[in-house]
Amino acid sequence: MPVSRDHVDAALRRFSRQPLDRPDLKPAAVGITLVADGTAFLLTRRAATLRGHAGQWALPGGRTDPGEAPAAAARRELAEELGLVLDADAELGLLDDYATRSGYLITPVVLWAGIEPVLRPNPVEVSEVHRVSLDAIDVDPRFVTITESDAPVIQLPILGRYVHAPTAAVLHQFREVVLQGRSTRVAHFEQPVFAWR
């Protein structure tokens, strides 16, 4: 399912983003980076040696520096993790903030890389990088109940396994807003307990 840059831009302009006022959390940003002229996005697996969330599936991203805008942070992290440098004109828009159990306030940034970029994954941060077709996320998620929370855990089937929130929540909202034209909210979806640390 290819989407044009104009389509993504228009969908994000129609979307009324909901930021969260959570000064108790550390600000962070992730990039939903569209590649192959809008047919896929980049998904990484975090290196097993990282202190936090080692081995988990994630969108490129990380903590924002003081005074740094979320979109600039997402582009910086993309360059640090995958060697992909994008200018500010690659920024298409933002989705809703997502508060994590591990103490971060994530702002998802949609980026357009366009053609098939050359990637140079940083082995200190990334063990795998995949170009995932947008068709793969244009599916209904699975919801699981856990005894530790009243909220459902959201899971997306990607690459033959289930990817959990926050990544699953962010990608589900991208699917709803950009691919389906629906203003679906995802901040209430839960993360699995292993991601709470």
C-alpha positions as CSV (number, residue, x, y, z in Angstrom):
1,M,0.0,0.0,0.0
2,P,2.0,3.0,-1.2
3,V,1.1,6.4,0.2
4,S,2.2,9.6,-1.3
5,R,3.9,12.4,0.6
6,D,1.0,14.6,-0.2
7,H,-1.5,12.1,1.2
8,V,0.5,11.7,4.5
9,D,0.8,15.5,4.8
10,A,-2.9,16.0,4.3
11,A,-3.9,13.3,6.7
12,L,-1.7,14.8,9.4
13,R,-3.0,18.3,8.8
14,R,-6.5,17.0,9.3
15,F,-5.6,15.3,12.5
16,S,-6.0,17.2,15.8
17,R,-3.1,16.0,17.8
18,Q,-3.4,15.6,21.6
19,P,-0.2,16.5,23.5
20,L,0.2,15.4,27.1
21,D,1.2,17.8,29.9
22,R,3.5,15.5,31.9
23,P,6.4,17.4,33.3
24,D,7.2,14.4,35.5
25,L,8.3,12.4,32.5
26,K,11.4,12.7,30.4
27,P,10.7,14.0,26.9
28,A,11.5,11.7,24.0
29,A,10.7,11.4,20.3
30,V,10.5,8.5,17.8
31,G,10.4,8.7,14.1
32,I,8.0,6.8,11.8
33,T,10.3,7.1,8.8
34,L,8.6,6.4,5.5
35,V,10.9,4.9,2.9
36,A,10.7,3.3,-0.6
37,D,8.5,6.2,-1.7
38,G,5.9,5.6,0.9
39,T,5.5,1.8,0.8
40,A,7.4,1.0,4.0
41,F,8.8,2.3,7.3
42,L,11.9,1.6,9.3
43,L,11.7,-0.6,12.4
44,T,14.7,-1.5,14.6
45,R,15.6,-4.1,17.2
46,R,17.5,-2.5,20.1
47,A,20.9,-3.9,20.8
48,A,21.1,-6.6,23.5
49,T,23.8,-4.6,25.4
50,L,21.7,-1.5,26.0
51,R,20.9,-0.6,29.6
52,G,17.2,0.1,28.9
53,H,14.7,-2.0,26.8
54,A,17.5,-4.2,25.4
55,G,16.4,-6.4,22.5
56,Q,13.0,-4.8,22.1
57,W,11.5,-3.7,18.8
58,A,11.4,0.0,18.4
59,L,11.1,3.0,16.1
60,P,14.3,5.0,15.8
61,G,14.3,7.5,18.6
62,G,15.3,8.6,22.1
63,R,15.4,11.3,24.7
64,T,15.2,14.9,23.5
65,D,18.0,17.3,24.5
66,P,17.1,20.4,26.5
67,G,15.4,22.9,24.3
68,E,15.3,20.5,21.3
69,A,12.0,20.1,19.4
70,P,10.6,16.6,19.1
71,A,11.0,16.5,15.3
72,A,14.7,17.6,15.5
73,A,15.3,14.9,18.2
74,A,13.7,12.2,16.0
75,R,15.9,13.3,13.1
76,R,19.0,13.4,15.3
77,E,18.3,9.9,16.7
78,L,17.6,8.5,13.2
79,A,21.1,9.8,12.2
80,E,22.7,8.4,15.3
81,E,21.0,5.0,15.1
82,L,20.8,4.3,11.4
83,G,23.2,6.8,9.8
84,L,20.2,8.4,7.9
85,V,20.4,12.2,7.8
86,L,17.2,14.0,6.9
87,D,16.6,17.8,6.7
88,A,13.8,19.6,8.4
89,D,11.7,19.4,5.2
90,A,11.4,15.7,5.8
91,E,9.2,16.4,8.9
92,L,5.5,15.8,8.0
93,G,3.8,16.0,11.4
94,L,3.2,14.7,14.8
95,L,0.9,12.1,16.4
96,D,-0.4,12.0,19.9
97,D,2.0,11.9,22.8
98,Y,2.3,8.5,24.6
99,A,3.4,8.2,28.2
100,T,5.4,5.1,29.0
101,R,5.5,3.2,32.3
102,S,9.3,3.5,32.2
103,G,9.2,7.3,32.6
104,Y,9.2,8.8,29.1
105,L,6.8,11.1,27.2
106,I,7.1,10.0,23.6
107,T,6.2,12.3,20.8
108,P,5.9,10.4,17.5
109,V,7.2,12.2,14.4
110,V,6.3,11.2,10.9
111,L,9.3,11.6,8.5
112,W,9.6,11.2,4.8
113,A,12.8,9.7,3.5
114,G,11.3,9.1,0.1
115,I,13.6,6.9,-2.0
116,E,15.3,3.9,-0.7
117,P,18.0,5.3,1.7
118,V,21.3,3.8,2.5
119,L,21.3,2.8,6.1
120,R,24.4,2.3,8.4
121,P,23.0,0.9,11.6
122,N,25.1,1.7,14.7
123,P,25.8,-1.7,16.4
124,V,26.0,-0.1,19.8
125,E,22.3,0.8,19.6
126,V,20.7,-1.4,16.9
127,S,21.0,-5.1,16.3
128,E,18.6,-5.3,13.4
129,V,16.8,-2.9,11.0
130,H,13.9,-3.8,8.8
131,R,11.9,-2.0,6.1
132,V,8.3,-3.0,7.0
133,S,5.6,-2.7,4.4
134,L,2.7,-0.4,5.4
135,D,0.4,-3.3,4.4
136,A,1.8,-5.2,7.4
137,I,0.4,-2.6,9.9
138,D,-2.9,-2.1,8.1
139,V,-4.4,-4.8,10.3
140,D,-6.4,-4.9,13.5
141,P,-4.3,-5.2,16.6
142,R,-4.6,-7.8,19.2
143,F,-5.5,-6.8,22.8
144,V,-4.4,-8.8,25.8
145,T,-5.5,-8.4,29.4
146,I,-3.0,-8.5,32.3
147,T,-3.6,-8.6,36.0
148,E,-1.4,-5.6,36.7
149,S,-3.6,-3.1,34.8
150,D,-7.2,-2.5,33.8
151,A,-6.1,-1.2,30.4
152,P,-5.6,-3.6,27.5
153,V,-2.1,-4.3,26.2
154,I,-1.9,-3.6,22.5
155,Q,0.1,-5.9,20.2
156,L,0.7,-5.7,16.4
157,P,1.7,-8.8,14.4
158,I,4.9,-7.7,12.6
159,L,7.7,-9.9,11.1
160,G,6.2,-13.1,12.5
161,R,6.0,-11.9,16.1
162,Y,4.0,-9.5,18.2
163,V,5.3,-5.9,18.7
164,H,4.0,-4.3,21.9
165,A,3.3,-0.7,23.0
166,P,4.6,1.9,22.9
167,T,5.8,1.0,19.4
168,A,2.5,-0.9,18.6
169,A,0.4,2.0,19.9
170,V,2.2,4.6,17.8
171,L,2.1,2.4,14.7
172,H,-1.6,1.7,15.2
173,Q,-2.4,5.4,15.4
174,F,-0.4,6.0,12.3
175,R,-2.4,3.3,10.5
176,E,-5.7,4.8,11.7
177,V,-4.8,8.4,10.9
178,V,-2.8,8.1,7.7
179,L,-4.0,4.8,6.1
180,Q,-7.6,4.8,7.3
181,G,-8.4,8.5,7.9
182,R,-9.7,8.0,11.4
183,S,-8.7,10.0,14.5
184,T,-8.2,7.1,16.8
185,R,-6.6,7.7,20.2
186,V,-4.0,5.2,21.6
187,A,-2.6,6.8,24.8
188,H,-4.8,4.6,27.0
189,F,-3.4,1.4,25.6
190,E,-1.1,-0.5,28.0
191,Q,2.4,-1.8,27.7
192,P,3.5,-5.3,28.7
193,V,5.0,-5.6,32.2
194,F,8.5,-6.3,30.9
195,A,8.5,-2.8,29.3
196,W,7.6,-1.0,32.6
197,R,11.2,-0.8,33.7
